[in-house]
Amino acid sequence: MKNPDVIIVGAGPAGLMAAVQSAGKGLRTIVLEKKHLPARKLGITGKGRCNLTNTADPDLFLKKIRSGATFIRFSLGRFSNHDLVDFFNGIGVETVEERGGRIFPASQKASTIVRALINQARKQGAVIWTNSSVKEILTVDGRVSGVVVLQSGNKDESGPVREEVLLTRNLILATGGASYPATGSTGDGYVLAKTLGHEVVPVRPALVPLETADDLAPRMQGLSLRNVSAAILVQNKKKDQEFGEMIFTHFGVSGPIVLSLSKTAVLALDQGKDVSLLLDLKPAVSHAQLKSRIARLMHEQGKKKIVNILKEILPVKMISVFLHTAEIDPDKPGNLITGPEQQKLRLWCKELKLDICGYRSFNEAIVTSGGVKLAQVNPRTMASRLVDGLYFAGEVLDVDADTGGYNLQAAFSTGWVAGNSVE
């Protein structure tokens, strides 16, 4: 297939979905993948289980889109979360719904999704070239005319490189973002888009763990918390809040709610602002209720050591850290715990504040914030408003969302639309 009708750059979820659709229409389709294997990043999503999408209703789903909700609404309307489940069921992939409406393959293996997508694209007639990166996009009179491809025949993507020109009238950029660069997402699409006149919103890590300023979090490394509330404070003002699960790490904090809050934190940090994380370990209990409970425990179990009483209030791994920070003797009896010391406990439970000093790199970010400016892309077709025959799909766009399957759905939906829009 020397001069295909459609060339798709990137064999990730968006690119492969686009290939299934364009090839399914009878268009000669080639997918160019720079790595030795297609869909490497998809193969590690969801800790290797692949959280495909979420069953959330349309309004709630769009609320989970942090950037580009209005833009992505059109794609979701044409290819929804329910359509995606039906699509995979239709090609032999059984799915299951888990807590929070998250959808996974029943096999609990991301490789099931990868194989199914690749096989379906090939079944429809698409050809996948691996070890093939795009050096340049060719245009004539403001329209895509082809690409210059660099090919390496070696599995490790090294060795002699052959340059080849492929002519086409349709090009879909589905190169992914900049997160997990080892899988091939190294920001190539942004460079290519810029050469054609597109603006790129500055890219930053999103859904990324946060680093804390002192040793408080590292001393609780490995401790997971459930049903807690966390808020991001910027210049000591609340900017965002989430409820759910988190974990303390050797460098700071991570887990679903931290990842969802990270975009706000990253932007503020890059602007040189003070950022902190405020934790409420007992969100279902008011300050007054907790104050009464603590006082009652100290009275009723007054002969016990405070280190043992605290097992009814705090996770075991947190007790020694609290006592050290509050400067309370672990052997002190409950009935000798003073009012100010009880207040320290209450504030630890309701207003535990961690100063955020940084964030992890793209190597640990689940997705990328920023990308091709949405105003320059038609949301109904994914077509460029600047270059005829050019389309975008997936993470290369300035669209990002919370964890829970929302980002992958956006990739699949935009890929579906782009693949059905080419002619």
C-alpha positions as CSV (number, residue, x, y, z in Angstrom):
1,M,0.0,0.0,0.0
2,K,2.3,2.7,-1.3
3,N,-0.1,5.7,-1.4
4,P,-3.0,5.1,1.1
5,D,-6.2,7.1,1.4
6,V,-5.5,7.6,5.1
7,I,-2.3,7.7,7.2
8,I,-2.6,7.6,11.0
9,V,0.4,8.6,13.1
10,G,0.4,6.6,16.3
11,A,-0.9,3.2,17.1
12,G,-2.4,3.9,20.5
13,P,-6.1,3.7,21.5
14,A,-7.1,6.8,19.4
15,G,-5.0,5.8,16.4
16,L,-6.2,2.1,16.4
17,M,-9.8,3.1,16.8
18,A,-9.5,5.6,14.0
19,A,-7.9,2.8,11.8
20,V,-10.8,0.4,12.5
21,Q,-13.3,3.1,11.4
22,S,-11.5,4.4,8.3
23,A,-10.5,1.0,7.1
24,G,-14.0,-0.2,7.8
25,K,-15.3,2.4,5.3
26,G,-13.1,0.9,2.6
27,L,-10.4,3.5,2.8
28,R,-6.9,2.2,2.3
29,T,-5.3,2.9,5.8
30,I,-1.8,2.8,7.1
31,V,-0.9,3.3,10.8
32,L,2.6,4.4,11.5
33,E,4.0,3.5,14.9
34,K,7.4,4.6,16.0
35,K,7.9,1.8,18.6
36,H,8.5,-1.9,17.8
37,L,5.1,-2.8,19.2
38,P,1.7,-1.0,18.9
39,A,-0.2,0.4,21.9
40,R,2.5,0.0,24.5
41,K,1.1,2.6,26.8
42,L,-2.4,1.1,26.5
43,G,-0.9,-2.2,27.6
44,I,0.1,-0.7,31.0
45,T,-2.9,1.4,31.8
46,G,-5.0,0.7,34.9
47,K,-1.9,-1.1,36.4
48,G,-2.0,-3.5,33.5
49,R,-5.8,-4.0,33.8
50,C,-7.0,-1.2,31.4
51,N,-9.8,0.9,32.8
52,L,-11.6,1.4,29.5
53,T,-14.3,3.8,30.4
54,N,-16.8,4.7,33.0
55,T,-20.6,4.2,33.2
56,A,-21.2,7.7,34.5
57,D,-24.2,9.5,32.8
58,P,-23.3,12.2,30.3
59,D,-23.5,15.2,32.6
60,L,-21.4,13.6,35.3
61,F,-19.0,12.3,32.7
62,L,-18.4,15.7,31.3
63,K,-17.8,17.1,34.8
64,K,-14.8,14.7,35.1
65,I,-13.2,16.3,32.0
66,R,-10.8,18.8,33.5
67,S,-9.9,20.5,30.1
68,G,-11.9,20.4,27.0
69,A,-15.3,19.3,28.3
70,T,-17.3,21.5,25.8
71,F,-15.1,20.3,23.0
72,I,-15.3,16.6,23.8
73,R,-19.1,16.7,24.3
74,F,-19.6,16.2,20.5
75,S,-17.4,13.2,20.3
76,L,-19.0,11.6,23.3
77,G,-22.4,12.2,21.8
78,R,-21.4,10.3,18.7
79,F,-19.5,7.5,20.4
80,S,-20.4,7.2,24.0
81,N,-19.2,5.1,26.9
82,H,-22.0,2.6,26.2
83,D,-21.1,2.5,22.6
84,L,-17.5,1.7,23.5
85,V,-18.6,-1.2,25.7
86,D,-20.8,-2.5,22.9
87,F,-17.9,-2.1,20.4
88,F,-15.6,-4.3,22.5
89,N,-18.3,-6.8,23.3
90,G,-18.9,-7.0,19.5
91,I,-15.3,-8.0,18.8
92,G,-15.3,-10.6,21.5
93,V,-14.1,-8.7,24.5
94,E,-16.2,-9.3,27.6
95,T,-16.2,-6.4,30.1
96,V,-17.1,-6.0,33.8
97,E,-18.1,-3.0,35.9
98,E,-16.3,-2.3,39.1
99,R,-16.6,0.2,41.9
100,G,-17.2,3.7,40.8
101,G,-18.6,2.7,37.5
102,R,-15.2,1.7,36.1
103,I,-15.2,-0.7,33.2
104,F,-12.5,-3.3,32.7
105,P,-12.0,-6.3,30.4
106,A,-13.3,-9.4,32.2
107,S,-9.8,-10.9,31.7
108,Q,-8.4,-8.1,33.9
109,K,-5.6,-7.8,31.3
110,A,-4.9,-4.7,29.2
111,S,-3.3,-7.0,26.7
112,T,-6.7,-8.4,25.8
113,I,-7.8,-4.9,24.7
114,V,-4.5,-4.3,22.8
115,R,-4.8,-7.6,20.9
116,A,-8.5,-7.0,20.1
117,L,-7.9,-3.5,18.7
118,I,-4.9,-4.5,16.6
119,N,-6.7,-7.6,15.3
120,Q,-9.8,-5.6,14.4
121,A,-7.9,-2.9,12.6
122,R,-6.1,-5.5,10.5
123,K,-9.4,-7.4,10.0
124,Q,-10.9,-4.3,8.5
125,G,-7.9,-3.9,6.2
126,A,-5.6,-1.5,8.0
127,V,-1.9,-2.0,7.7
128,I,0.4,-1.2,10.7
129,W,4.0,-0.2,10.2
130,T,6.1,-0.4,13.3
131,N,9.5,1.2,13.8
132,S,8.2,4.0,11.6
133,S,8.3,7.6,12.7
134,V,7.2,10.7,10.8
135,K,10.0,13.2,10.0
136,E,7.8,15.7,8.2
137,I,4.2,16.2,7.0
138,L,4.0,17.4,3.4
139,T,1.4,19.9,2.2
140,V,0.4,21.4,-1.1
141,D,-1.7,24.6,-1.3
142,G,-2.8,24.2,2.4
143,R,-3.7,20.6,2.2
144,V,-2.0,17.4,3.4
145,S,-0.2,15.6,0.6
146,G,1.9,13.1,2.4
147,V,4.6,12.3,5.0
148,V,8.3,11.6,5.1
149,V,8.7,8.4,7.1
150,L,11.9,7.2,8.9
151,Q,12.0,3.4,9.3
152,S,14.3,1.2,11.3
153,G,14.3,-2.5,10.8
154,N,15.6,-3.4,14.3
155,K,13.4,-4.3,17.3
156,D,15.4,-1.9,19.5
157,E,14.6,0.9,17.1
158,S,18.3,1.4,16.3
159,G,20.5,0.6,13.4
160,P,20.2,1.8,9.7
161,V,17.3,4.2,9.0
162,R,15.5,4.2,5.7
163,E,13.6,7.3,4.6
164,E,10.5,6.9,2.5
165,V,7.8,9.3,1.2
166,L,4.1,8.2,1.5
167,L,1.5,10.3,-0.3
168,T,-2.0,10.6,1.1
169,R,-5.0,13.0,1.2
170,N,-5.9,12.4,4.9
171,L,-3.6,12.4,7.9
172,I,-4.7,11.7,11.5
173,L,-2.3,12.8,14.2
174,A,-2.8,10.4,17.2
175,T,0.7,10.5,18.6
176,G,-0.4,10.7,22.3
177,G,1.0,13.2,24.8
178,A,4.3,13.3,26.7
179,S,3.5,11.0,29.7
180,Y,5.3,7.6,30.0
181,P,7.8,8.6,27.2
182,A,9.3,5.1,27.2
183,T,6.2,3.8,25.6
184,G,6.6,6.3,22.7
185,S,4.6,9.3,24.0
186,T,7.4,11.8,23.6
187,G,5.5,14.9,22.3
188,D,6.3,14.3,18.6
189,G,2.7,15.3,17.7
190,Y,3.1,18.7,19.2
191,V,6.2,19.4,17.1
192,L,4.4,18.2,13.9
193,A,1.3,20.3,14.7
194,K,3.4,23.4,15.2
195,T,5.1,23.0,11.9
196,L,1.7,23.2,10.3
197,G,0.8,26.4,12.1
198,H,-1.2,24.9,15.0
199,E,-0.7,26.4,18.5
200,V,0.1,24.1,21.4
201,V,-1.1,24.9,24.9
202,P,2.0,24.3,27.2
203,V,2.2,20.7,28.3
204,R,2.5,19.6,31.9
205,P,2.3,16.3,33.7
206,A,-1.3,15.6,34.8
207,L,-2.7,12.8,37.0
208,V,0.7,12.9,38.6
209,P,1.9,12.2,42.2
210,L,2.8,15.2,44.3
211,E,6.0,15.8,46.4
212,T,5.8,17.2,49.9
213,A,8.2,19.6,51.6
214,D,9.1,17.7,54.8
215,D,9.4,14.2,56.1
216,L,5.9,13.9,57.4
217,A,4.5,12.0,54.4
218,P,7.6,9.7,53.9
219,R,7.3,8.7,57.6
220,M,3.9,7.2,56.7
221,Q,5.0,5.6,53.5
222,G,2.7,2.9,52.3
223,L,-0.3,4.0,54.4
224,S,-3.5,4.1,52.3
225,L,-6.5,6.1,53.4
226,R,-10.0,5.6,52.2
227,N,-13.1,7.9,52.4
228,V,-11.0,11.0,53.1
229,S,-11.4,14.5,51.8
230,A,-8.5,16.4,50.3
231,A,-8.3,20.0,49.1
232,I,-5.7,21.9,47.2
233,L,-4.9,25.3,48.7
234,V,-3.2,27.9,46.5
235,Q,-1.8,30.9,48.5
236,N,-3.9,29.4,51.4
237,K,-7.1,29.6,49.4
238,K,-9.1,26.4,48.5
239,K,-9.0,25.8,44.7
240,D,-10.1,22.2,44.3
241,Q,-11.4,19.3,46.4
242,E,-11.9,15.6,46.1
243,F,-13.2,12.7,48.2
244,G,-11.9,9.1,48.0
245,E,-8.6,7.2,48.3
246,M,-5.0,8.3,48.6
247,I,-1.6,6.9,49.7
248,F,1.5,8.3,51.3
249,T,4.8,7.6,49.5
250,H,8.5,8.0,50.0
251,F,8.4,11.4,48.3
252,G,4.9,12.6,49.2
253,V,1.4,11.7,48.2
254,S,-0.4,9.8,45.5
255,G,-3.6,7.8,44.9
256,P,-6.8,8.6,43.0
257,I,-7.8,11.9,44.7
258,V,-4.3,13.3,44.7
259,L,-3.9,12.5,41.0
260,S,-7.2,14.2,40.3
261,L,-6.1,17.3,42.2
262,S,-2.6,17.4,40.7
263,K,-3.5,19.5,37.7
264,T,-4.4,22.4,39.9
265,A,-1.3,21.9,42.0
266,V,1.1,21.6,39.0
267,L,-0.2,24.8,37.4
268,A,0.1,26.8,40.7
269,L,3.6,25.4,41.4
270,D,4.7,26.4,37.9
271,Q,3.4,29.9,38.5
272,G,5.6,30.1,41.7
273,K,2.7,30.0,44.1
274,D,2.5,28.4,47.5
275,V,0.6,25.1,47.3
276,S,-0.6,22.8,50.1
277,L,-2.8,19.8,50.6
278,L,-5.4,19.9,53.3
279,L,-6.6,16.5,54.5
280,D,-9.8,15.7,56.4
281,L,-9.5,12.1,57.7
282,K,-13.0,12.2,59.2
283,P,-15.2,14.1,56.7
284,A,-18.4,12.5,58.0
285,V,-17.8,14.0,61.4
286,S,-17.9,17.6,62.4
287,H,-15.3,19.4,64.5
288,A,-17.8,19.5,67.4
289,Q,-18.7,15.8,67.1
290,L,-15.0,14.8,67.0
291,K,-14.2,17.0,69.9
292,S,-16.8,15.2,72.0
293,R,-15.7,11.8,70.9
294,I,-12.1,12.4,71.7
295,A,-13.0,13.8,75.2
296,R,-15.2,10.8,75.8
297,L,-12.5,8.3,74.8
298,M,-9.9,9.9,77.1
299,H,-12.4,9.8,80.0
300,E,-13.7,6.2,79.4
301,Q,-10.3,4.7,78.7
302,G,-8.3,7.1,80.8
303,K,-6.1,4.4,82.4
304,K,-4.9,3.3,79.0
305,K,-1.8,4.7,77.3
306,I,-2.6,7.3,74.6
307,V,-0.7,5.2,72.1
308,N,-3.3,2.4,72.6
309,I,-6.4,4.7,72.7
310,L,-5.4,6.3,69.4
311,K,-6.0,2.9,67.6
312,E,-9.7,3.8,67.7
313,I,-9.1,7.1,65.9
314,L,-6.1,6.9,63.7
315,P,-4.6,4.2,61.4
316,V,-1.9,2.3,63.3
317,K,0.9,3.5,61.0
318,M,-0.1,7.1,61.6
319,I,-0.1,7.0,65.4
320,S,3.6,7.3,66.2
321,V,4.0,10.1,63.6
322,F,1.2,12.1,65.2
323,L,2.5,11.6,68.7
324,H,6.0,12.7,67.7
325,T,4.7,15.7,65.8
326,A,2.4,16.7,68.7
327,E,5.1,16.1,71.2
328,I,3.0,13.8,73.3
329,D,4.5,10.9,75.3
330,P,3.2,7.6,73.9
331,D,2.9,6.2,77.4
332,K,0.9,9.1,78.8
333,P,-2.5,7.9,80.2
334,G,-5.6,9.2,78.4
335,N,-7.0,10.9,81.5
336,L,-3.9,13.1,81.6
337,I,-4.2,14.3,78.0
338,T,-4.7,18.0,78.2
339,G,-7.3,20.1,76.3
340,P,-4.6,21.6,74.0
341,E,-3.3,18.1,73.2
342,Q,-6.8,16.9,72.4
343,Q,-7.2,19.9,70.1
344,K,-4.0,18.8,68.3
345,L,-5.5,15.4,67.7
346,R,-8.7,16.9,66.4
347,L,-6.9,19.2,64.0
348,W,-4.7,16.4,62.8
349,C,-7.8,14.4,61.9
350,K,-9.7,17.3,60.4
351,E,-7.1,19.7,59.1
352,L,-3.8,17.8,58.4
353,K,-1.8,20.2,56.2
354,L,1.0,19.1,53.9
355,D,3.1,21.7,52.0
356,I,3.5,20.7,48.3
357,C,6.9,21.5,46.9
358,G,6.9,19.7,43.6
359,Y,5.5,17.0,41.4
360,R,6.8,13.9,39.7
361,S,8.0,13.9,36.1
362,F,6.3,12.8,32.8
363,N,7.7,9.4,33.5
364,E,5.1,8.9,36.3
365,A,2.3,11.1,34.9
366,I,-0.7,9.1,33.7
367,V,-1.7,11.7,31.1
368,T,-0.6,15.1,29.7
369,S,-2.2,18.4,30.4
370,G,-2.1,20.8,27.4
371,G,-1.8,20.0,23.7
372,V,-3.1,21.1,20.4
373,K,-5.3,24.2,20.9
374,L,-8.9,23.1,20.6
375,A,-10.1,26.3,19.0
376,Q,-8.1,25.3,15.9
377,V,-9.9,21.9,15.6
378,N,-13.5,21.2,14.6
379,P,-15.0,19.2,17.5
380,R,-17.6,17.6,15.3
381,T,-15.0,16.0,12.9
382,M,-11.6,16.4,14.6
383,A,-10.5,18.2,11.4
384,S,-7.9,20.9,11.5
385,R,-9.3,24.4,10.9
386,L,-6.0,25.4,9.4
387,V,-4.9,22.5,7.1
388,D,-7.3,20.5,4.9
389,G,-7.0,16.8,5.3
390,L,-5.4,17.0,8.8
391,Y,-7.2,15.5,11.8
392,F,-6.4,15.0,15.4
393,A,-7.3,12.3,18.0
394,G,-6.5,11.4,21.5
395,E,-4.0,12.9,24.0
396,V,-2.3,15.1,21.5
397,L,-5.3,17.4,22.0
398,D,-5.7,19.8,24.9
399,V,-8.1,17.4,26.7
400,D,-7.5,15.7,30.0
401,A,-9.7,14.2,32.7
402,D,-9.8,12.6,36.1
403,T,-8.9,9.0,36.7
404,G,-11.6,6.4,36.3
405,G,-11.7,5.6,32.6
406,Y,-12.5,9.1,31.3
407,N,-9.2,9.8,29.5
408,L,-9.3,6.5,27.6
409,Q,-12.9,7.2,26.6
410,A,-11.9,10.6,25.3
411,A,-9.1,8.9,23.2
412,F,-11.5,6.3,21.8
413,S,-14.3,8.8,21.1
414,T,-12.0,11.3,19.3
415,G,-10.4,8.4,17.4
416,W,-13.8,7.1,16.3
417,V,-14.9,10.5,15.1
418,A,-11.7,11.2,13.2
419,G,-11.8,7.8,11.6
420,N,-15.3,8.3,10.4
421,S,-14.7,11.8,9.2
422,V,-11.9,11.1,6.7
423,E,-13.0,10.7,3.1
